[in-house]
Amino acid sequence: MRVSPQDAQVLNVRNGDTVRVRTRRASLQAQVEVTAIMQPGHISLPNGQGLDCRDATGRIVRMGVPPNELTDRARRDFLVGTPWHKYVPPQLERIQPEQAA
């Protein structure tokens, strides 16, 4: 999850830290990337993540966070019904390393 340096300071997080992302629909954990390309008050989760893949040992692991699991079908375009993926109000909470899954 990309966050601005200003928001990272408020949340007390650094690159690689884990945060809990809560929306009306779900709660997931994401790894933080602090970057100046993000404006304060905005976050970004790369699309196309949250896929199950096999690692070098053959074990299935989830790669990244699936943004679609955070969207709420109640927040959608009134005409065509497409969920709003670019406006999903979240709450972010820093997770201590021993609590990260």
C-alpha positions in Angstrom: 0.0 0.0 0.0 1.4 3.3 -1.1 1.2 6.2 1.4 2.6 9.7 1.4 5.5 10.6 3.7 3.1 12.9 5.7 0.6 10.1 6.3 3.3 7.7 7.1 4.5 10.1 9.8 1.0 10.4 11.3 0.5 6.6 11.2 4.1 6.1 12.6 4.9 3.6 9.8 7.9 3.1 7.5 8.6 1.2 4.3 7.9 -2.5 4.9 5.7 -2.0 8.0 2.3 -3.7 8.0 -1.0 -1.9 8.4 -4.6 -3.1 8.8 -6.8 -1.6 6.1 -10.5 -1.6 7.2 -13.4 -0.7 5.0 -17.2 -1.2 5.4 -16.8 -4.6 3.7 -13.5 -6.1 4.9 -10.3 -5.9 6.9 -7.0 -6.9 5.3 -3.3 -6.5 6.0 -1.0 -4.7 3.6 2.7 -3.8 3.5 3.5 -0.1 3.4 5.5 1.7 0.7 6.2 5.3 1.6 6.5 7.4 -1.5 6.4 11.1 -2.4 4.2 10.4 -5.4 1.2 10.0 -3.1 -0.6 13.1 -1.9 -1.5 13.4 1.8 -4.8 11.8 2.5 -4.6 9.4 -0.4 -3.5 5.8 -0.5 -3.0 3.3 -3.3 -3.2 -0.5 -3.5 -1.9 -1.9 -6.8 -4.6 -3.7 -8.8 -4.2 -7.3 -9.9 -2.8 -8.4 -6.5 -4.1 -10.9 -4.0 -3.3 -13.9 -6.2 -2.5 -17.4 -4.8 0.8 -18.6 -6.2 3.2 -21.4 -5.5 6.5 -20.5 -3.9 9.8 -22.4 -4.6 8.8 -25.2 -2.3 5.4 -25.7 -3.9 3.5 -24.2 -1.0 0.6 -21.9 -2.0 1.0 -18.3 -0.8 -1.0 -15.2 -1.4 0.9 -12.5 -3.2 -0.3 -9.0 -2.3 -3.6 -7.6 -1.3 -6.8 -8.1 -3.4 -8.3 -4.5 -3.6 -11.6 -5.9 -4.8 -12.2 -7.5 -1.4 -12.3 -4.0 0.1 -14.9 -2.5 -2.2 -18.5 -2.3 -1.2 -21.3 -2.9 -3.7 -23.4 -0.3 -1.9 -20.9 2.3 -3.2 -21.3 2.1 -6.9 -22.2 4.0 -10.0 -25.9 4.7 -10.0 -26.4 4.0 -13.7 -24.4 0.9 -14.5 -23.8 -0.5 -11.0 -20.0 -0.7 -11.2 -18.4 -0.5 -7.8 -16.2 2.5 -7.1 -12.7 1.2 -6.9 -11.0 4.6 -6.7 -13.0 5.9 -3.8 -13.2 3.4 -0.9 -12.9 5.2 2.4 -10.5 3.1 4.6 -9.2 3.3 8.1 -5.5 2.4 8.5 -4.0 1.0 11.7 -0.3 0.2 12.2 0.2 -3.5 13.2 3.1 -4.5 15.5 5.5 -7.0 13.8 4.5 -9.8 16.1 0.8 -9.3 15.2 1.3 -9.3 11.4 0.1 -12.5 9.7 
